[in-house]
Amino acid sequence: MSDLSHPPSLTAPGDPAAGEPIVSTPPDPVAAPSQIVGRSPNQLAWLRLKRDRMARASAVTLVVAAVVALGAPLLGLVTGIDPTDKFVDRLNDFGMPIGYAGGISADHWLGLEPGSGRDILLQLVYGLRTSLFIAFASALLASFIGVAVGVLAGWARGWLDSVVNWLIDLTLAFPFLIFALAVIPILQDRFYSDRESPSPAFRVALIVATFGLFSWTYTARLVRGQVISLREREFVEAARAAGAGTGHILLRQLLPNIWAPILVTVSLMVPQFIAIEAALAFVNIGVTEPTPDLGRMIFNSIGYVASDPWYTLFPGLTIFLLVLAFNLLGDALRDSLDPRSTR
């Protein structure tokens, strides 16, 4: 029988009120709160970009377009059709495709071109390949020139900076599209006579060179401003104090800190070049036959808009989706790389 005069103690072991020593218990690792993980600016930008649904949709669209363009020869092997093959036996007496919606069939999924009888799907896929190649090559060339000139002007300053600024203002004064319309035929006549037809590779190289040599000014002005703002920062001064040379400071200290705006500029250049290249092909100054091209497909389809609107719809819709996807991805990339962005 328990002694009721001494009720059980309500104090827990280790309670000072009971005269017992306090025993420290190690924290439970399972119940411990999760630690805050620090992230670099690049990781934060990547997280913001992944959360953007429009950026994901645009990226998927562009990846699919790139895979289709790169796999154009494989599609030709699967279908057994070359983009230059002409199926004139499937055209009527007026040169129009026989069948529904421009000759769509199991053999020709998007139909045939009126007049020539070429397969529209093969022309579209190879034309997509041509447009993407010209756009990316031109953007890389323009970015390389712009970064080199911008870094040189921002670092040297003085009279060299004044000359570069004057050259940039002079180049921006020329309307680019009108200038391209004038320069490309002149340069072509310089290398080819009236009786000679320029090779497709020459015309592609000429377009890329024209785009690159007269589109570097925006990148140069942007890089110049970034270099001027960074050249007096503490990490540059520390590199100088450590004995680093000019090349090390420019390549290892400054360029890694300005890659974000350069990347955004490239992503916005590509859709611009796609649209301009299509415009040049539309006025018959772009890529020549027999190289497939989206802009020239639209140019060739003008006379058949009423009788065969599908021929105009397919290349026009492809250009629209490409330009839209690149612009949306460029905007999302700019917002994700901006530390002040709330997205």
C-alpha positions as CSV (number, residue, x, y, z in Angstrom):
1,M,0.0,0.0,0.0
2,S,1.4,3.3,-1.0
3,D,2.2,6.1,1.4
4,L,-0.4,8.8,0.8
5,S,1.5,11.3,3.0
6,H,4.2,11.5,0.4
7,P,2.6,12.0,-3.0
8,P,4.7,11.2,-6.1
9,S,6.9,13.9,-7.3
10,L,5.6,15.8,-10.4
11,T,9.1,16.9,-11.4
12,A,10.9,15.2,-14.3
13,P,14.4,13.7,-13.9
14,G,17.0,16.4,-14.2
15,D,14.7,19.0,-12.7
16,P,16.6,21.4,-10.5
17,A,13.6,21.5,-8.1
18,A,14.2,17.8,-7.3
19,G,17.9,18.3,-6.7
20,E,18.9,16.3,-9.7
21,P,21.5,17.2,-12.2
22,I,20.4,18.5,-15.6
23,V,21.2,16.0,-18.3
24,S,21.6,17.4,-21.8
25,T,20.0,15.3,-24.6
26,P,21.5,15.4,-28.1
27,P,19.1,16.8,-30.7
28,D,17.3,14.3,-32.8
29,P,18.7,14.5,-36.3
30,V,15.3,13.6,-37.8
31,A,13.5,16.3,-36.0
32,A,16.2,19.0,-36.7
33,P,15.0,21.8,-38.9
34,S,16.4,21.8,-42.5
35,Q,19.3,24.1,-43.1
36,I,19.0,27.0,-45.5
37,V,20.9,26.2,-48.6
38,G,22.7,29.2,-50.2
39,R,22.4,29.5,-54.0
40,S,24.5,31.3,-56.5
41,P,23.0,34.0,-58.8
42,N,23.2,31.5,-61.7
43,Q,21.3,28.9,-59.7
44,L,18.6,31.4,-58.7
45,A,18.3,32.5,-62.4
46,W,17.9,28.8,-63.4
47,L,15.2,28.3,-60.8
48,R,13.3,31.4,-61.9
49,L,13.5,30.3,-65.5
50,K,12.2,26.8,-64.7
51,R,9.2,28.2,-62.9
52,D,8.2,30.2,-66.0
53,R,5.6,28.2,-67.9
54,M,5.9,30.3,-71.0
55,A,9.7,29.8,-71.0
56,R,9.3,26.0,-70.7
57,A,6.8,25.9,-73.6
58,S,9.0,28.1,-75.8
59,A,12.1,26.0,-75.0
60,V,10.2,22.8,-75.9
61,T,9.1,24.4,-79.2
62,L,12.6,25.4,-80.1
63,V,14.1,22.1,-79.1
64,V,11.6,20.3,-81.3
65,A,12.3,22.7,-84.2
66,A,16.1,22.1,-83.8
67,V,15.7,18.3,-83.7
68,V,13.4,18.4,-86.8
69,A,15.9,20.6,-88.6
70,L,18.9,18.5,-87.7
71,G,17.0,15.3,-88.7
72,A,16.0,16.6,-92.1
73,P,18.2,14.1,-93.9
74,L,16.8,11.3,-91.8
75,L,13.3,12.3,-92.8
76,G,14.4,12.1,-96.5
77,L,15.6,8.6,-96.0
78,V,12.4,7.5,-94.2
79,T,10.1,8.9,-96.9
80,G,12.5,8.2,-99.8
81,I,12.0,11.8,-101.1
82,D,14.6,14.4,-101.8
83,P,13.6,18.1,-101.4
84,T,14.4,18.7,-105.1
85,D,12.3,15.8,-106.4
86,K,9.4,17.0,-108.6
87,F,6.2,15.0,-108.8
88,V,4.7,16.6,-111.9
89,D,2.6,13.5,-112.6
90,R,0.5,14.5,-109.6
91,L,-0.3,17.9,-111.0
92,N,-3.2,18.7,-113.2
93,D,-3.1,20.6,-116.5
94,F,-3.1,23.9,-114.6
95,G,-0.1,22.9,-112.4
96,M,-2.2,22.5,-109.3
97,P,-1.8,19.4,-107.0
98,I,-4.4,16.7,-107.5
99,G,-6.3,15.8,-104.4
100,Y,-7.5,17.4,-101.2
101,A,-5.9,20.5,-99.6
102,G,-3.1,20.9,-102.0
103,G,-2.4,17.2,-102.6
104,I,-2.2,16.0,-99.0
105,S,-1.8,12.2,-99.0
106,A,-0.1,9.3,-97.3
107,D,3.0,9.9,-99.5
108,H,3.0,13.7,-99.1
109,W,1.8,14.7,-95.7
110,L,1.6,18.4,-96.4
111,G,0.9,18.2,-100.1
112,L,2.9,19.4,-103.1
113,E,4.0,22.7,-104.4
114,P,1.9,24.1,-107.2
115,G,3.8,24.5,-110.4
116,S,7.0,22.5,-109.4
117,G,5.4,19.5,-107.7
118,R,8.0,19.3,-104.9
119,D,7.1,17.9,-101.5
120,I,6.1,20.7,-99.1
121,L,7.1,18.8,-96.0
122,L,10.7,18.2,-97.2
123,Q,10.9,21.8,-98.4
124,L,9.6,23.0,-95.0
125,V,12.0,20.9,-93.0
126,Y,15.1,21.8,-95.0
127,G,14.0,25.4,-95.1
128,L,13.8,25.4,-91.3
129,R,17.3,24.1,-91.3
130,T,18.5,26.9,-93.6
131,S,16.8,29.6,-91.6
132,L,18.1,28.4,-88.2
133,F,21.6,28.1,-89.5
134,I,21.7,31.6,-91.0
135,A,20.1,33.1,-87.9
136,F,22.5,31.4,-85.4
137,A,25.6,31.9,-87.5
138,S,24.7,35.6,-87.9
139,A,24.0,36.1,-84.2
140,L,27.2,34.4,-83.2
141,L,29.3,36.5,-85.6
142,A,27.5,39.8,-84.6
143,S,28.0,38.9,-80.9
144,F,31.7,38.1,-81.3
145,I,32.4,41.4,-83.0
146,G,30.2,43.3,-80.6
147,V,31.8,41.8,-77.5
148,A,35.3,42.3,-78.8
149,V,34.7,45.9,-79.8
150,G,32.7,46.7,-76.6
151,V,35.4,45.3,-74.3
152,L,38.1,47.1,-76.1
153,A,36.3,50.4,-76.0
154,G,35.2,50.1,-72.4
155,W,38.6,49.1,-71.2
156,A,40.8,51.5,-73.2
157,R,38.5,54.6,-73.1
158,G,40.1,57.8,-74.3
159,W,40.3,58.4,-78.1
160,L,39.6,54.8,-78.9
161,D,36.3,54.9,-77.0
162,S,35.4,58.0,-78.9
163,V,36.1,56.4,-82.3
164,V,34.1,53.3,-81.4
165,N,31.1,55.4,-80.3
166,W,31.3,57.4,-83.5
167,L,31.4,54.2,-85.5
168,I,28.5,52.8,-83.6
169,D,26.4,55.9,-84.2
170,L,27.3,55.8,-87.9
171,T,26.3,52.2,-88.3
172,L,23.0,52.7,-86.5
173,A,22.2,55.6,-88.9
174,F,21.8,53.1,-91.7
175,P,18.4,51.3,-92.0
176,F,19.6,47.7,-91.9
177,L,17.0,46.1,-94.1
178,I,17.3,48.7,-96.8
179,F,21.1,48.5,-96.6
180,A,21.0,44.7,-96.9
181,L,18.8,45.0,-100.0
182,A,21.4,47.3,-101.6
183,V,24.6,45.6,-100.5
184,I,23.8,41.9,-101.3
185,P,23.2,42.4,-105.0
186,I,26.3,44.7,-105.3
187,L,28.6,42.2,-103.7
188,Q,27.1,39.4,-105.7
189,D,27.8,41.3,-108.9
190,R,31.4,41.9,-107.7
191,F,32.1,38.1,-107.7
192,Y,29.7,36.8,-110.4
193,S,28.8,38.1,-113.9
194,D,25.2,38.5,-115.2
195,R,25.5,35.2,-117.0
196,E,26.7,33.3,-113.9
197,S,24.4,32.1,-111.2
198,P,25.8,32.4,-107.6
199,S,26.2,29.2,-105.7
200,P,23.8,28.6,-102.8
201,A,26.8,28.4,-100.4
202,F,28.0,31.8,-101.6
203,R,24.6,33.4,-101.1
204,V,24.3,32.0,-97.6
205,A,27.8,33.1,-96.6
206,L,27.0,36.6,-98.0
207,I,23.8,36.9,-96.0
208,V,25.6,35.7,-92.8
209,A,28.4,38.2,-93.3
210,T,26.0,41.1,-94.0
211,F,23.9,40.3,-90.9
212,G,26.9,39.9,-88.7
213,L,28.9,42.9,-89.9
214,F,26.0,45.4,-89.5
215,S,24.3,44.0,-86.3
216,W,27.1,44.1,-83.8
217,T,26.4,47.7,-82.6
218,Y,23.8,46.9,-79.9
219,T,26.0,44.3,-78.3
220,A,29.0,46.5,-78.4
221,R,27.2,49.4,-76.7
222,L,25.8,47.1,-74.1
223,V,29.2,45.4,-73.4
224,R,31.0,48.8,-73.3
225,G,28.7,50.1,-70.6
226,Q,29.1,46.9,-68.5
227,V,32.9,47.0,-68.8
228,I,33.0,50.7,-67.8
229,S,30.9,49.9,-64.7
230,L,32.9,46.9,-63.7
231,R,36.5,48.0,-64.4
232,E,36.7,50.0,-61.1
233,R,35.2,47.3,-58.9
234,E,37.0,45.8,-56.0
235,F,37.7,42.4,-57.6
236,V,39.3,44.0,-60.6
237,E,41.5,46.1,-58.3
238,A,42.4,43.0,-56.4
239,A,43.4,41.3,-59.6
240,R,45.6,44.2,-60.5
241,A,47.2,44.2,-57.1
242,A,48.0,40.5,-57.5
243,G,49.9,41.2,-60.7
244,A,47.3,40.0,-63.2
245,G,47.7,41.2,-66.8
246,T,45.2,42.9,-69.0
247,G,44.3,39.7,-70.8
248,H,43.6,37.8,-67.5
249,I,41.4,40.7,-66.2
250,L,39.4,40.9,-69.5
251,L,38.9,37.2,-70.0
252,R,38.8,35.8,-66.4
253,Q,37.4,38.8,-64.4
254,L,35.2,40.9,-66.7
255,L,33.7,38.6,-69.3
256,P,32.3,36.0,-66.8
257,N,30.4,38.9,-65.1
258,I,28.8,40.2,-68.3
259,W,27.8,36.9,-70.0
260,A,24.1,37.2,-68.9
261,P,23.3,40.4,-70.9
262,I,25.3,38.9,-73.9
263,L,23.2,35.7,-73.7
264,V,20.0,37.7,-73.7
265,T,21.1,39.8,-76.6
266,V,21.9,36.6,-78.6
267,S,18.5,35.1,-77.8
268,L,16.8,38.3,-79.2
269,M,19.0,38.5,-82.2
270,V,18.1,35.1,-83.6
271,P,14.4,35.8,-84.2
272,Q,15.2,39.1,-85.7
273,F,17.6,37.4,-88.2
274,I,15.0,34.8,-89.0
275,A,12.4,37.4,-89.9
276,I,14.9,39.5,-91.9
277,E,16.2,36.5,-93.8
278,A,12.6,35.6,-94.7
279,A,12.0,39.1,-95.8
280,L,15.0,39.1,-98.1
281,A,14.0,35.8,-99.6
282,F,10.5,37.2,-100.1
283,V,11.9,39.9,-102.3
284,N,14.1,37.3,-104.1
285,I,17.4,38.5,-102.6
286,G,17.8,35.7,-100.1
287,V,18.9,32.1,-100.5
288,T,18.8,31.0,-104.1
289,E,17.5,27.8,-105.7
290,P,17.8,24.9,-105.2
291,T,18.4,25.5,-101.4
292,P,15.1,25.3,-99.6
293,D,14.1,28.4,-97.7
294,L,11.0,29.4,-95.7
295,G,10.9,33.0,-97.0
296,R,11.2,31.9,-100.7
297,M,8.4,29.4,-100.1
298,I,6.1,32.3,-99.1
299,F,7.4,34.2,-102.1
300,N,6.6,31.4,-104.5
301,S,3.1,30.9,-102.9
302,I,1.9,34.4,-103.5
303,G,0.3,33.5,-106.9
304,Y,-1.5,30.5,-105.4
305,V,-3.0,32.1,-102.2
306,A,-6.6,31.9,-103.5
307,S,-6.4,28.5,-105.1
308,D,-4.0,26.7,-102.6
309,P,-3.8,28.7,-99.3
310,W,-2.1,25.7,-97.5
311,Y,1.1,26.4,-99.5
312,T,1.3,29.8,-97.8
313,L,0.0,28.7,-94.4
314,F,2.7,26.1,-93.6
315,P,5.9,28.2,-94.0
316,G,4.2,31.3,-92.7
317,L,3.0,29.5,-89.5
318,T,6.5,28.0,-89.1
319,I,8.2,31.4,-89.2
320,F,5.6,32.9,-86.8
321,L,6.0,30.1,-84.2
322,L,9.8,30.3,-84.4
323,V,10.0,34.1,-84.0
324,L,7.4,34.0,-81.2
325,A,9.1,31.2,-79.3
326,F,12.5,32.9,-79.5
327,N,11.1,36.2,-78.4
328,L,9.2,34.7,-75.4
329,L,12.3,32.7,-74.4
330,G,14.5,35.8,-74.6
331,D,12.1,37.8,-72.5
332,A,11.9,35.0,-69.9
333,L,15.7,34.7,-69.9
334,R,16.1,38.4,-69.4
335,D,13.6,38.4,-66.4
336,S,15.3,35.3,-64.8
337,L,18.8,36.9,-65.0
338,D,17.6,40.2,-63.5
339,P,18.1,40.0,-59.7
340,R,15.5,42.7,-59.3
341,S,12.8,40.7,-61.1
342,T,9.8,39.5,-59.1
343,R,9.0,36.6,-61.5
